[in-house]
Amino acid sequence: MNILVILAAMKLVPDRMDDPPGRRMRMFLLLVALNVADSHIFAQPTTQQLGCPGCCGGGMMDNRYAPNGYVQTNPILRSAFSVARQTSLMGAIETSPVQFDKVFVNDGGDFDGSSGKFRCQIPGIYYFSFNIQTYDHKYVEISLMKSGQKQITLYAESDERNIMQSQSVMLTLIRGDEVWLQLKEGTHHAARSFHDNRITFNGYMVYANV
């Protein structure tokens, strides 16, 4: 019912002390008008573009249902992976992408363990990290590559100790971009791993640019 119609009806009802039914009718119409106004102001659902790591990637959110004001309504856009290498990585004359033989997560299927490459299917902002254990008396220099271009590098000097090292970065990717790890060429470079997964590579979409 339109608020203006209710207010107009109120004017037709006399407001006299000697007319209790009329006063009650005006009060009733006033309460109805307030109820209509309240529902009009506060019951209108709104939507906002938001993203959450590795899941909706900026899907439409509706604030009618969730306690925090947002609930995912487009769960299609997602991309995340976490993989490990269970054998040590030894440097060679020519460099090549690091391959992985253990898959923890590959949501979206964008990571190819045999080639060691992540291939972007959804344009957006992505977070990547990798962890390695140094090899005693060997240097280690592993770079994160994006479509053939070096983005970041993890480096450690030759030492008798085996220590854990890590690196991370956020990148803007477009569809078709490939990301992988690459050990520097040369037999004096290596990284240690065993069945307990000491070399790992992780990545997920922070939000989509679609």
matplotlib code that plots the C-alpha trace (Angstrom):
import matplotlib.pyplot as plt

x = [0.0, 1.3, 2.2, 0.7, -2.7, -2.6, -1.8, -4.6, -7.0, -6.0, -7.1, -10.6, -10.9, -11.9, -9.5, -11.8, -11.6, -15.3, -14.9, -12.8, -13.4, -12.1, -9.0, -8.4, -8.7, -6.2, -3.8, -4.3, -3.6, -0.5, 0.9, 0.3, 2.1, 5.1, 5.2, 5.1, 7.9, 10.0, 9.7, 10.5, 13.6, 15.2, 14.0, 15.6, 18.4, 21.6, 24.4, 28.1, 31.1, 33.4, 36.0, 37.4, 40.7, 40.5, 36.7, 34.2, 36.7, 34.5, 31.1, 27.9, 27.2, 23.8, 23.4, 20.0, 21.1, 24.6, 25.3, 28.2, 26.1, 27.4, 26.8, 28.3, 25.9, 28.4, 30.8, 32.0, 35.1, 37.8, 41.4, 43.8, 46.6, 49.1, 51.7, 55.0, 58.0, 59.1, 62.6, 65.6, 66.1, 69.5, 70.8, 71.5, 73.3, 70.1, 67.3, 63.7, 60.5, 60.4, 58.1, 56.0, 54.7, 52.4, 49.1, 47.3, 44.9, 44.1, 40.8, 40.0, 42.5, 44.8, 48.0, 49.8, 52.0, 53.8, 54.9, 55.2, 53.2, 50.1, 48.1, 45.7, 42.1, 40.5, 42.1, 42.8, 45.2, 47.0, 49.1, 52.0, 54.5, 57.1, 59.2, 62.4, 65.1, 68.7, 71.1, 74.3, 77.3, 75.1, 73.9, 70.2, 68.7, 65.0, 63.0, 59.3, 58.6, 55.6, 55.3, 59.1, 59.9, 61.6, 59.4, 61.1, 64.1, 65.0, 68.7, 70.9, 74.7, 76.4, 76.5, 76.8, 73.4, 70.0, 67.6, 64.1, 63.7, 60.5, 59.4, 56.0, 54.5, 51.2, 50.8, 48.3, 47.6, 45.6, 44.1, 46.9, 49.7, 51.8, 53.6, 56.3, 59.4, 62.8, 66.1, 69.2, 71.3, 74.6, 75.4, 76.4, 72.7, 70.3, 67.4, 66.7, 63.4, 62.2, 58.8, 57.9, 57.5, 60.2, 59.7, 56.2, 54.6, 51.2, 49.0, 45.4, 43.3, 42.7, 40.0, 39.0, 39.2, 36.2]
y = [0.0, 3.5, 5.7, 8.8, 6.9, 6.1, 9.7, 11.0, 8.5, 9.8, 13.4, 12.0, 10.7, 13.4, 14.0, 15.0, 14.2, 13.4, 10.8, 7.9, 5.6, 8.3, 8.8, 5.1, 4.9, 7.7, 5.9, 2.6, 4.3, 6.0, 2.6, 1.1, 4.0, 3.6, -0.1, 0.4, 3.1, 0.8, -2.1, 0.2, 1.6, -1.5, -4.5, -3.5, -6.0, -4.5, -6.1, -5.3, -6.6, -8.4, -11.1, -13.6, -15.6, -18.5, -18.8, -16.4, -14.1, -11.0, -12.7, -10.8, -10.8, -10.3, -8.8, -10.2, -13.4, -13.6, -12.3, -10.3, -8.7, -10.8, -14.3, -15.8, -16.2, -16.9, -19.7, -20.6, -18.5, -20.3, -21.4, -22.7, -25.3, -26.7, -29.2, -30.8, -32.5, -35.7, -36.0, -33.7, -31.2, -31.3, -28.7, -29.6, -28.1, -26.7, -25.3, -26.4, -26.0, -27.8, -30.8, -32.0, -35.5, -34.8, -32.8, -31.5, -29.2, -28.4, -26.6, -25.6, -28.0, -25.1, -26.7, -29.4, -31.5, -33.2, -29.9, -28.1, -25.1, -23.2, -21.9, -19.0, -19.5, -16.7, -13.2, -11.7, -11.1, -14.3, -15.1, -17.5, -18.9, -21.7, -23.3, -25.3, -26.9, -26.1, -28.9, -29.2, -27.8, -26.6, -23.3, -22.8, -20.3, -20.8, -18.2, -17.9, -17.4, -15.8, -16.6, -16.8, -13.7, -13.9, -12.4, -13.2, -15.3, -17.4, -17.6, -19.2, -19.7, -23.0, -24.2, -27.4, -26.9, -27.7, -24.9, -24.0, -21.0, -19.4, -16.7, -15.2, -12.7, -11.4, -11.1, -9.8, -12.6, -12.7, -15.8, -18.0, -16.7, -19.5, -19.5, -22.0, -22.5, -22.8, -23.9, -22.1, -24.3, -25.9, -28.9, -26.8, -25.8, -28.1, -28.3, -31.2, -33.1, -36.4, -38.2, -35.6, -32.9, -30.3, -28.6, -27.0, -24.6, -22.9, -20.4, -19.1, -16.4, -13.5, -12.0, -12.1, -9.3, -10.2]
z = [0.0, -0.9, 2.0, 0.4, 0.0, 3.8, 4.8, 2.6, 4.2, 7.6, 6.6, 5.9, 9.5, 12.0, 14.9, 17.7, 21.4, 21.4, 18.6, 20.1, 17.1, 14.7, 16.8, 16.9, 13.2, 12.7, 15.0, 13.1, 9.8, 11.2, 12.4, 9.0, 7.3, 9.6, 9.0, 5.2, 5.5, 7.6, 5.2, 2.2, 3.7, 5.4, 3.3, 0.0, -0.7, -2.1, -3.9, -4.0, -6.0, -3.5, -3.8, -1.4, -1.8, -4.1, -4.3, -5.7, -7.4, -7.2, -7.7, -6.8, -3.1, -1.6, 1.9, 2.8, 4.4, 5.9, 9.4, 8.2, 5.4, 2.5, 1.1, -1.9, -4.8, -7.6, -6.5, -10.0, -10.2, -8.2, -8.7, -6.1, -6.0, -3.5, -4.7, -3.4, -4.7, -2.8, -4.3, -4.2, -7.0, -8.7, -11.1, -14.7, -17.6, -18.9, -16.7, -16.9, -14.9, -11.5, -11.6, -8.7, -7.8, -4.9, -5.2, -2.1, -3.9, -7.5, -7.4, -11.0, -12.5, -13.6, -12.4, -14.4, -12.1, -15.0, -16.6, -13.3, -14.7, -13.6, -16.5, -15.8, -17.0, -15.0, -15.3, -11.9, -9.0, -7.8, -4.8, -5.1, -2.6, -2.6, 0.1, -0.2, 2.0, 1.1, 0.1, 2.1, 0.3, -2.6, -3.8, -4.4, -6.7, -7.7, -9.6, -10.0, -13.7, -15.4, -19.1, -19.5, -17.4, -14.0, -11.2, -7.9, -6.8, -3.7, -3.2, -0.5, -0.3, -0.1, 3.5, 5.5, 7.1, 5.6, 6.3, 5.0, 2.8, 1.3, -1.1, -2.1, -4.5, -5.9, -9.7, -12.1, -14.6, -17.8, -19.5, -20.9, -18.6, -17.2, -13.9, -12.7, -10.7, -12.2, -10.7, -12.0, -14.3, -13.0, -11.0, -8.0, -7.5, -5.6, -3.2, -0.8, -0.3, 0.8, 1.2, 3.8, 1.1, 1.7, -1.6, -2.0, -4.4, -3.7, -5.5, -5.4, -7.0, -4.7, -6.9, -10.6, -13.1, -15.2]

ax = plt.figure().add_subplot(projection="3d")
ax.plot(x, y, z, "-o")
ax.set_aspect("equal")
plt.show()
